[in-house]
Amino acid sequence: MYDYDFFVIGAGSGGVRASRMASSYGAKVGLCEDYRVGGTCVIRGCVPKKLFVYASEYKGHFADSAGFGWSREAASFDWLTLVGNKDNEIDRLNGLYLQTLNNAGVEVIQARGKMLDAHTVELTGPDGTRTVTADKILIATGGWPQMPEVPGIEHAISSNEAFHLEELPEKITVVGGGYIAVEFAGIFNGLGVETTLLYRGEQILRGFDREIRDKLYEEMRKKGVDVRVETNVTAIEKTDSGLSLSLTDGSTLETGAVMYATGRVPNVRGLGLEELGVKMQKNGAIIVDEQYRTSVDNIFAVGDVTDRVQLTPVAIKEGAALAATQFNDTPTTVDYDYIPTAIFSQPPIGTVGYGEEEAIEKFGADDVQVYRSEFRAMKYTLAGREERSLMKLIVQKSTDLVIGAHMIGPDAAEIIQGVAIALKCGATKAQFDSTVAVHPSSAEEFVLMK
């Protein structure tokens, strides 16, 4: 009856995994994407962002090296070399994704998809417009940066454009207090740009453990980032020398560029979903059940477009679960408890489970025990760097279960992955205590906290 058993709109992490797995189960699968394969993470998100983080950290590495006996010759940085090498890596990854999909038997179509009815997709691409039909359809179009209605906002950039600046400005202002904002503030500062971070809230990284938030604020300011909380932009004006920002405190801030990282919204514009009766939240997030089915029986959605947990590994698991449920007769759901995450700020953060405040709110102060350790990492002792790490364990007293683990400091992302496995398995504080430490390491603090 249909051209495809399964058709996917959007070739990001969730769409790629769902289409590839469905094809491996024997379904005839088509996938459309109007740009490149890989989605936000590969093209304009976590992959190029982390490459930029690596680049920006070398300034600190060079400074640290003298304490270990290295002579520091003058080092210089070339922005366009970094951008070009990053683009080459994204090209390589895009090619690998296409090869993987082709090898899996998925037909990849370069076109923008729009729903005409529950089983028909209009494809508009370089070769014109045509329609295809499918039994089941997946919307996996991800998210897109949200820009506020501020006079002069047309002069601002988002993280999308930050990856392709023709040159680095001498000064930049980042607006926002989430992980994208603090990561890019660290990147620009590390690359030698005079950086200001403005956040309208009372502290950066809303929703994370408060002590970790305060520590990042403190360390970012030590590194030279001008972090201003409870401050926002009311207007942006183009000047001969750059931009002039009017701030909520009545002052002005002169800057070379302004980047907004004030949230992302589901990318649903022009998909024809409202006309089909697909139910969405006010921000456009597609409402789905535990099997990722929308209000239209044969249409599904996974990943950032549902605005559940905006993380690449989560979208991948959702796509795999959907394919297994619909095409392999093995009903599968995703467990959203104890999802670890990392913020590649400087210093980086790794976290899983409940923060201190969140745990107290849920279990009560009398049933929560907090363990913490603050120290200077060994690699910074000879370097003379004053940066300090902070690690925390949150324990439920009545069960001795470790319900939260948080770290800010070198290698936090690498360390938290293993700790997350322990929390997922229901580890107790007694089991943490009975584990032999890896010495000398920062990670050992998680099994030594008393």
URWO-V816020 format. One record per residue. N is the residue number from 0. D_CENTER is the distance of its C-alpha to the mean C-alpha in Angstrom with 2 decimals. Layout:
N | D_CENTER
N | D_CENTER
This chain:
0 | 39.82
1 | 36.46
2 | 35.15
3 | 32.25
4 | 31.66
5 | 27.93
6 | 26.23
7 | 22.51
8 | 21.20
9 | 17.94
10 | 17.13
11 | 13.42
12 | 12.38
13 | 14.18
14 | 17.08
15 | 17.79
16 | 18.00
17 | 20.08
18 | 22.39
19 | 23.00
20 | 23.78
21 | 25.95
22 | 27.88
23 | 28.48
24 | 30.06
25 | 32.46
26 | 31.08
27 | 31.59
28 | 28.14
29 | 27.21
30 | 23.87
31 | 23.48
32 | 20.95
33 | 21.96
34 | 19.99
35 | 18.71
36 | 17.62
37 | 14.16
38 | 12.13
39 | 9.09
40 | 7.55
41 | 11.02
42 | 12.50
43 | 10.51
44 | 6.92
45 | 5.91
46 | 9.67
47 | 11.46
48 | 9.35
49 | 10.33
50 | 13.75
51 | 14.11
52 | 13.36
53 | 16.06
54 | 18.34
55 | 18.15
56 | 19.01
57 | 22.31
58 | 23.97
59 | 23.82
60 | 24.87
61 | 27.84
62 | 28.87
63 | 28.69
64 | 30.72
65 | 34.01
66 | 34.21
67 | 34.25
68 | 37.08
69 | 35.42
70 | 36.97
71 | 34.54
72 | 35.57
73 | 34.15
74 | 30.74
75 | 29.49
76 | 26.23
77 | 26.08
78 | 23.08
79 | 24.25
80 | 24.59
81 | 20.94
82 | 19.93
83 | 22.49
84 | 21.53
85 | 17.84
86 | 19.21
87 | 21.49
88 | 18.81
89 | 16.90
90 | 20.41
91 | 21.04
92 | 18.01
93 | 18.88
94 | 22.37
95 | 21.49
96 | 19.65
97 | 22.75
98 | 25.07
99 | 23.51
100 | 23.82
101 | 27.33
102 | 28.40
103 | 27.32
104 | 29.51
105 | 26.97
106 | 28.30
107 | 25.70
108 | 26.77
109 | 25.58
110 | 25.89
111 | 24.40
112 | 25.09
113 | 26.65
114 | 28.19
115 | 31.95
116 | 32.81
117 | 31.51
118 | 32.30
119 | 32.30
120 | 29.61
121 | 30.60
122 | 29.23
123 | 29.44
124 | 29.06
125 | 31.02
126 | 33.93
127 | 34.29
128 | 33.75
129 | 34.53
130 | 33.78
131 | 32.94
132 | 33.32
133 | 31.59
134 | 32.33
135 | 28.74
136 | 25.86
137 | 22.09
138 | 19.84
139 | 16.38
140 | 15.61
141 | 12.00
142 | 11.10
143 | 12.20
144 | 12.12
145 | 14.75
146 | 17.49
147 | 20.04
148 | 23.77
149 | 24.89
150 | 28.02
151 | 27.20
152 | 23.56
153 | 24.50
154 | 24.56
155 | 20.89
156 | 17.98
157 | 14.32
158 | 11.54
159 | 13.05
160 | 16.33
161 | 15.31
162 | 14.95
163 | 18.54
164 | 20.53
165 | 24.10
166 | 24.59
167 | 23.06
168 | 24.56
169 | 26.45
170 | 24.70
171 | 21.42
172 | 20.21
173 | 16.62
174 | 16.68
175 | 14.25
176 | 13.40
177 | 9.82
178 | 7.15
179 | 7.03
180 | 10.77
181 | 11.59
182 | 9.93
183 | 11.88
184 | 14.83
185 | 15.06
186 | 14.94
187 | 17.65
188 | 19.67
189 | 19.76
190 | 20.97
191 | 23.80
192 | 22.90
193 | 24.21
194 | 21.11
195 | 21.12
196 | 18.36
197 | 19.53
198 | 18.34
199 | 20.58
200 | 20.05
201 | 22.02
202 | 19.30
203 | 15.71
204 | 12.84
205 | 14.70
206 | 14.61
207 | 14.28
208 | 17.54
209 | 19.71
210 | 21.14
211 | 17.85
212 | 17.00
213 | 20.48
214 | 20.33
215 | 17.32
216 | 19.22
217 | 22.30
218 | 21.00
219 | 19.29
220 | 22.64
221 | 24.51
222 | 22.77
223 | 23.95
224 | 21.15
225 | 22.99
226 | 20.87
227 | 22.57
228 | 21.76
229 | 23.63
230 | 23.80
231 | 22.86
232 | 24.06
233 | 26.94
234 | 27.81
235 | 27.06
236 | 30.14
237 | 30.64
238 | 33.09
239 | 35.01
240 | 32.92
241 | 29.43
242 | 28.14
243 | 29.45
244 | 27.29
245 | 29.17
246 | 27.68
247 | 28.32
248 | 30.60
249 | 32.87
250 | 32.11
251 | 30.88
252 | 28.46
253 | 29.15
254 | 26.27
255 | 25.83
256 | 22.65
257 | 20.31
258 | 16.61
259 | 15.19
260 | 11.71
261 | 13.13
262 | 11.04
263 | 10.54
264 | 13.32
265 | 14.23
266 | 15.74
267 | 19.23
268 | 21.59
269 | 24.57
270 | 24.03
271 | 27.23
272 | 25.86
273 | 27.67
274 | 30.92
275 | 30.60
276 | 30.11
277 | 26.58
278 | 25.67
279 | 22.60
280 | 21.48
281 | 22.21
282 | 18.81
283 | 19.28
284 | 17.33
285 | 19.46
286 | 21.22
287 | 21.65
288 | 23.56
289 | 22.72
290 | 23.55
291 | 21.25
292 | 24.42
293 | 24.63
294 | 27.82
295 | 29.26
296 | 30.31
297 | 29.35
298 | 26.05
299 | 22.78
300 | 19.07
301 | 15.90
302 | 12.12
303 | 10.39
304 | 13.95
305 | 15.09
306 | 12.64
307 | 13.05
308 | 9.91
309 | 6.82
310 | 5.69
311 | 7.28
312 | 10.00
313 | 10.94
314 | 11.61
315 | 13.59
316 | 15.57
317 | 16.30
318 | 17.57
319 | 19.70
320 | 21.07
321 | 22.05
322 | 23.85
323 | 25.65
324 | 26.78
325 | 28.04
326 | 29.42
327 | 30.26
328 | 31.87
329 | 29.70
330 | 28.05
331 | 24.63
332 | 22.10
333 | 18.76
334 | 18.97
335 | 16.23
336 | 17.81
337 | 16.52
338 | 13.01
339 | 11.85
340 | 8.58
341 | 8.32
342 | 7.78
343 | 9.28
344 | 11.54
345 | 15.22
346 | 16.23
347 | 13.18
348 | 12.56
349 | 12.59
350 | 13.32
351 | 14.69
352 | 17.07
353 | 18.83
354 | 18.84
355 | 22.42
356 | 22.86
357 | 21.35
358 | 23.61
359 | 26.64
360 | 26.15
361 | 26.03
362 | 28.63
363 | 30.65
364 | 31.19
365 | 34.09
366 | 32.07
367 | 29.23
368 | 29.70
369 | 27.35
370 | 27.58
371 | 26.24
372 | 26.77
373 | 26.34
374 | 27.48
375 | 27.33
376 | 25.95
377 | 28.85
378 | 27.45
379 | 27.83
380 | 31.38
381 | 33.24
382 | 30.89
383 | 31.78
384 | 28.24
385 | 28.12
386 | 24.46
387 | 24.41
388 | 22.17
389 | 21.91
390 | 21.61
391 | 22.30
392 | 23.38
393 | 23.97
394 | 26.94
395 | 28.76
396 | 32.37
397 | 34.16
398 | 32.50
399 | 31.39
400 | 28.03
401 | 25.06
402 | 22.60
403 | 20.01
404 | 19.05
405 | 17.26
406 | 17.37
407 | 16.85
408 | 18.44
409 | 18.70
410 | 17.24
411 | 15.49
412 | 12.77
413 | 15.72
414 | 17.88
415 | 15.86
416 | 15.63
417 | 19.43
418 | 19.77
419 | 17.61
420 | 20.20
421 | 22.92
422 | 21.61
423 | 21.16
424 | 24.77
425 | 26.04
426 | 26.98
427 | 29.25
428 | 29.65
429 | 32.94
430 | 31.29
431 | 28.87
432 | 32.05
433 | 33.99
434 | 31.51
435 | 32.79
436 | 30.73
437 | 29.59
438 | 31.37
439 | 30.69
440 | 26.92
441 | 24.44
442 | 23.40
443 | 26.98
444 | 26.55
445 | 24.89
446 | 28.29
447 | 30.52
448 | 29.65
449 | 32.86
